[in-house]
Amino acid sequence: MEKHIREKKRLNQALNGNLPMVQKELEDFFKKHNIDATPGLAHDISCFVIEELYIKRFSLPEY
């Protein structure tokens, strides 16, 4: 639990105090698409979106 609290503080600082807002937006998205009850799928989708952001950022050719 201590690690979770430290991570929460770190992320909130990185987001300039906006972690609660970002968390709410993501929770709403996961609920809207019925993936809030499947954390593995939510994690996989999040990772995929992040990967896509980096691919677009660096203009890597599509696969």
N, C-alpha and C positions, 0 to 999 in steps of 0.2 A: 504494500500500500504506500510505503514511503516513496518508492520509485515513481508511482503514479502521481503523487503530489508534486514531486520535483519536476516531472515532465510537464505537468499542467502549468506550473509556474514558468518554466522555460518557454513553452509554446505561447502562453499568454503574453510574455514579454516580447517574444519575436513578432507577435501580431499587434503590438502596441495596445494591449489591453482588450483586444477584440476577440479573444478566444471564445467567450460565451456566445457571441453572435455567430461566429463561424461554426461552432459546434451545433447550434440550433439549426442553421441552414443545412448542414450535412444530415442531421437527424431527420429533418423534414423531407429531404431528398430521398433518404433511405426508406422512410415510411411510405412516401408517395409511390415508390417503385417496388414496394413489398419486399425489400431486402433487409429490413431492420431486424428481422428474426434469424437471419443467416449471416453471422459475422464473417465467416470465411468468404462468402460471395461478396459482401460489402468490401472486404479487404482487397480481394482480387480486382474488383472494379476500380477501386481507388488507385491501386498500383498501375493498372492499365491506363487510366486517364493521365496519371503523372508521366508514364513512359511516353504517351502520345504528345504531351506538352513538350517534352525534351526533343522528341523526334522533329516536331514542327519548329522548335526554336533553333535547332542546328541544321535545319533543311536537309535532313537525311533522306535518302531515297526511300520511297515506300517499298514494302516487302512484297 
